[in-house]
Amino acid sequence: MPRSEIDIMAARERIVRFIKDRAERAHVDGAVLGLSGGIDSAVTAYLTVEALGNKRVTCLIMPDKRVTPEVDIEDASSIAEELCADTKVVDIAPIHRAFLKGLQRDRLAEGNLRARIRMSLLYYHANLSNKIVVGTGDRSEALVGYFTKYGDGGVDILPIGDLYKTEVRKLGEILGISRRVISKRSSPRLWPGQTAEGELGMSYNIIDGVLRLHVDQKKGVEETAAKLRMKPDVVKALVDRYERSSHKRRAPEVCRVH
């Protein structure tokens, strides 16, 4: 079935079964996930609660109040309240400041540190309550490497990891997630003013179209550009990003000596 014609309802059912099955296999008491106020984490939270029940799901809201917009905290809190899930709010700013004492300052390194602090907190709470860490990344982000290695990429399972961003938004509509969250510009909030589409240089509608043709249907750059009526150099820039980020989608390589 072409990716553009994916059955969203069938995907929902499959994801719910996946979460339930993986929790059973791991012999855990539930799941922990980060709730950011964006569409990916909202959809993942809804599906995780559908799979396991709200009593078994812990949502961590982890803003850095120096860079996280108040609207994100409000939206994340609203989603958690609607789901009636166990929720904890942790301002990571003091932890982040403590890490940086005596270190060289760099925006990218500091941003990735925020993501890795959040990962550490998720696993800390997962260890406390015998739960798995549920990731909230989607296929679009994975294929272009738009995630922090051992940050938001450091999780046990990725329920929506095979859905493109545009598909996640459609699923959000089916789940009844608020229009404000669905239409919000995606951002990992690693520094002030950061947006995914701003960094990537194009909208997710375009990104997903290119990836469907190049990755899923194995079309070359020229053919993809022609089908989407885009300039080949724009398509090539995204394809180059997909190829350069391949190391982020693989497990660490082992040097084989036997």
Secondary structure, 3 states (H helix, E strand, C coil): CCHHHCCHHHHHHHHHHHHHHHHHHHCCCEEEEECCCCHHHHHHHHHHHHHHCHHHEEEEECCCCCCCCHHHHHHHHHHHHHHCCEEEECCCHHHHHHHHCCCCCCHHHHHHHHHHHHHHHHHHHHHHHCEEEECCCCHHHHHCCCCCCCCCCCCCECCCCCCCHHHHHHHHHHHCCCHHHHHCCCCCCCCCCCCHHHHHCCCHHHHHHHHHHHHHCCCCHHHHHHHHCCCHHHHHHHHHHHHHCHHHHCCCCCCCCC
